[in-house]
Amino acid sequence: DGGITQSPKYLFRKEGQNVTLSCEQNLNHDAMYWYRQDPGQGLRLIYYSQIVNDFQKGDIAEGYSVSREKKESFPLTVTSAQKNPTAFYLCASSITGDNTYEQYFGPGTRLTVT
Amino acid sequence: GESVGLHLPTLSVQEGDNSIINCAYSNSASDYFIWYKQESGKGPQFIIDIRSNMDKRQGQRVTVLLNKTVKHLSLQIAATQPGDSAVYFCAECYDKIIFGKGTRLHILP
């Protein structure tokens, strides 16, 4: 089965702690993306990567960090500097990063920080 | 505000009727458009796409219409079923992809 997976589905953390969200794809896609989804808002781009060992900030990168050491994996760390981290986080991948092909989304991770 | 949006935040449709969900986009340079379906607590699921050199594309029970003159995109779902209940949102693509906020489709029994 080809697809994109995210784990865990639900994550709870105390304020001040860093937390890493996992995203793995076996679609052999070059590009991967992290979005944040808040109620009543469209998806907002946090970071994206068009190729291994390279990534760029999206529209709301502050307080987040990523790495792309392997083509299949694009973990997102939500740091303690992120002022409002509670949200639904979505990872996506695409054949290429030039926005000419659809993005495939994972099931999402709901992060709650208290 | 966002350049891609939907005219109605919630649409209620009788089961068996056709549903039409609308989307306006603002960038005339956008050349690729996608409709996604998102069920509660899940990731968005690709439904259908259309490129700017087309004005209509059909899938299984779904049709996307593109009107470049007025920068309007619509998703038509034929014979709406309870399983169609979800949030539907469009995306426009040029050098970046912008997602709309979504329309919630509610199926009446």
Interface residues (C-beta under 8 A of the other chain):
Chain A: Q6 G40 Q41 G42 L43 L45 L90 N99 T100 E102 Q103 Y104 F105 G106 P107 G108 R110
Chain B: E2 V4 Y32 I34 Y36 G41 K42 G43 P44 Q45 F46 D49 F89 C93 Y94 D95 K96 I97 I98 F99 G100 K101 G102
